[in-house]
Amino acid sequence: MIKTHDEYYDRLKKMRRNLYIGGEKVDRTDERLTGQLRIIQETYDRANDPEYQDLCTVTSHLTGEGINRFTNIHQSKEDLLNKQLMTRLLSHRVGGCIMRCMGTDAMNAFSVVTYEMDQALGTDTYQNFLRYLRYWQDNDICANCAQTDCKGDRLKRPHEQADPDLYLRIVESRPDGIVVRGAKIDNTVAPVGDEIIALPTRFMTDKDNEYAVAFALPADWEGVKMLVRPAYHYKRKWLKAPIAEIGDAESFTIFDDVFVPRERVFLDGKGDPRQTPYAGFVALLFAHYHRHSYTGCKPAVSEVLASAAALVAEYNGIEREAHVREKISHMIGTAELVFAAGQMSAYRAERSASGTYIPDEVLTNAGRRLAGEAIYDEYKILADLAGGLSATMPFEEEFFSEETGELANKYMMRNPKISSESQHRCFRGIENLLVSELAGVMQVAGLHGGGSPQMETISMMARYDTERLKSIAKYLFGIEKELPRYERPTVTPRAMLERYRKTYGGS
Amino acid sequence: MRTSAEYLSDLMKLKANVYVGGKTVGRDDPRIMPGIRVMSTTFDWAQGPDWEDLMTATSPLTGGRVNRFTCPPRNPYDLMQKQKMIRLLAQRVGGCIQRCMGYDALIALSIATKEMDDKYGTEYNRRFTNYLKYYQERDLTAACAQTDMKGDRTKRPSEQSDPDAYVRVVEVRNDGIVVRGAKISITMVAYADEIIVIPTRAMREDDKDYAVAFAIPADWDGVRLITRPVWVRERKELGAPLAEYGVSDSVVVFDNTFIPKERVFMCKEWEFGRRLALLFADSHRHSYTGCKPAVSDILCGVTALVAEANNIEGIAHVRQKLSEFAGGGELSYAAGIASALFGERTSSGTFFPNATYVNVGRRLMGETIYHEYNILTEIAGGLSVTLPFEEDFFAEPTKQDLDKYIKRNPKLSSEEQHRIWRLVESVGASAMTSWYQIAGVHGGGSPIMETITLNAEYDYESKKDIAKYLAGISKELDQSKYLKEKPTF
């Protein structure tokens, strides 16, 4: 069922008060969350907008009904391509991260892993997952995916930490469910999500069974506490603009001995240690889908920055300068290459046993990494072309006050063909993009969100068959007589199961 | 001081131990001569009064003026003159001036022999000082042979399956030592008077046979120089200085070579292996803050000239790219100057550059070298690799064709334009180009070696103190160490 933003927001309003901001306990109507809500609203509004419906809605493979694409399980390469394009186009409209993709990516990862685990172990997780998915699609659920653990000492594995709770763990596994303790950090969307989906952050060893845990819970569930950090813009008084309406909110989510009913548990390594190898699979598969989402949103971020750079160059009268064109072409080049990597990874997708499509892992990682490496340079280019004004501009009020307004507007003028208000709006918008606290969030997210370039390097090198790669050099140098035809096969995080088997045995 | 003619005639007296392409060749082999012509400039420019202050120094050993390439720096001024001399000479020969390696080996030994004597009561410094005096009086040139074959890179010298993978002492006698092994990538040894051997890395006690330093004449018994010369295509009509210069590198084989006692400067003092290796490396990196800016200068000049030929010199992106050469070269040069101002007077009296500054200066250039060639190629276009042979510009009927179609900027004659493209070919697309690119990355220590050196010595703790203070973790910020640091003038 495709729901409206109002229906979604009505649900939020009814939720238990478990958000903590600046020493207060607040509910989901807190004003500091409106920026993030405004972003999520876009995902409901566009699904109800005839112009976007072909992209933002899809037919459910469970019910045959129309659903929001954010609740879809990718049934084809086309689904993957459409998800990527939707992510890009919606990101344009909100000036960056569309935020809702993480829940979608977690659900797609579950659709693959629970099925394959059942096939291998005879468990019955997949049926629980399907029931949960049905609930998702019927209600057009918006969810956070809580992956990143606190992780304590970075050189130690979960079971080696001084405090065993530094990774989320199962403290008790019972027939009717599990009790979990720990915390997940950097959880975007959690403050305004219906649900929280928790899954492991890394490969788990045979001693980390109790950390092999995945589940979904309503975001206001008993024992769940969210310590929330919102980021938002100065309020505009006169020059209202979409860019100034958006915001972010991140949760440091604490699970204080929380009971999860069995039908909402998707991985339980404590109750059934045979499930532990699937922790690495689901961790990497979520990351992989999420990196594929990034090949949609990151091009949009580059395009948002490039559009501002092109506009300010026009207003500054330097649009035709060779160095300006070269700089903007860098941003466009990055955007298109990252998008191309995501498209190509979809074209090369494999159909998994459950029917869900998995894109190629080398390509999603190559695309996400390029974006991560370029992000600060893109901000630099915008700063370069905009000049210093975006960081030194007087407050909005000075442009409208009787005493200084006329003068302020006079001296904002650059290109005489453009109105003073448009020029003011341009620099005010760049202020939001470039020198606000949200700009800080976007830069750090651009580097680390969905996996830092370093993580992509690790994934790529783990999955890439460098021995076969070397066969080219061996042939060209005359070390080997023949060059076996070398076409890289599609690779996916399923390889994590193999890694576990090689290291710890088992089937 | 010798003239270049005397240097050449001394070289010709050396025994034939240079091997090229399966044959023993004389040092007057036409493939070796381009390197000799580079070396000759270090004698020629020491002659005239204009360069005297730069190219010569007063030796405390002989009391007279000697070629600066033979005289270890005594103060920051000497270091700055050394750096400047290398830059200006390098500009004249199209890049590497080649004589600095021997100079840097002398500098390293002047310090290390004194420190070893102070610790062990040895007499290396006396031997070395005698050798240095001999070297200065004869105005000698030397190759520094540092890099061993190294075999398995993950194993130390004493762990190698072939014990000769690093040069080692096989016998100690009353009158000297016998050494065996080989050194690789040894520039200019084919036309050097002397070879100075030093260790390439830190040693452990098990490696003590590999802790060895000595100097011998380049044609000494039991020494073979297996040589790879590099040069640019000969010119027939358009002779040009750049086309005259080249370089040779050798594998230097020590086949149970006897080294007289007076020429031995380290024998099994394994604890000084790292010190001596690094003294040379850091001194050589200081030399690079002179020559690498010159390489940037040359690439910058060629790029600017070719931009003029293409009539695009004033275009904004061209000017921005030209400024990258200036930015890189001058920053590295500045690092060299800073290394002199914040250098150290060692117990030997030799003034040594600041290791941090020479390493950051050298690393920057190693990181940017391919980018610099990229800029040249961007501005020059593809003609450098598709330019017809020189002969076709002088033969009928193609002469008219080429004279007409080579023209771009009407203010430049056809011959000038042809010379420019020929230069771009030599600088940007010749065998020497590849040599300079690889030397730019690896010569004197690759960027990763500078990183390792920096990380071994850089004071990261004091940086963390700043963060701790700013974060409010520490109440005070102790900057006394930096307050006390003063430049030496």
Interface residues (C-beta under 8 A of the other chain):
Chain A: E321 A322 H323 E326
Chain B: I315 A316 H317 Q320
